[in-house]
Amino acid sequence: MEGTNYKLPALATKFALSFPEVSSVLEGIDKQEYLEEALRTVDGVYLSKEKLNKARQLAYPEPEFINLPYWDKMKWLT
C-alpha cells in the first residue's frame, strides 16, 4: 500500500490490530526471523484512519471467489 514501508505480513497484522475490537492476532510462523519481525510489528503504532479506509477499499469485491470451502463444495478444487 502506498505511503507505508511495511511488508505485506506486517501490514496485515497492523490492519487487524487497527480495530479497537481486536486485541491479538494469530500468525503462522515457521522461522525465527518471522517471529522477530512479527514482534517488531506489534509496536502500538497501527494504521491511521486514512490508511485503514484505503486498505478496506482493496478488499476483493466477491468474497466467495476466495472462499476455499465454497470452492471445495462446488468441486472446483478437484
Summary of the structure (lengths in Angstrom):
residues: 78
radius of gyration: 15.3
end to end distance: 34.0
largest distance: 43.3
contacts: 136
relative contact order: 0.15
helix: 50%
strand: 0%
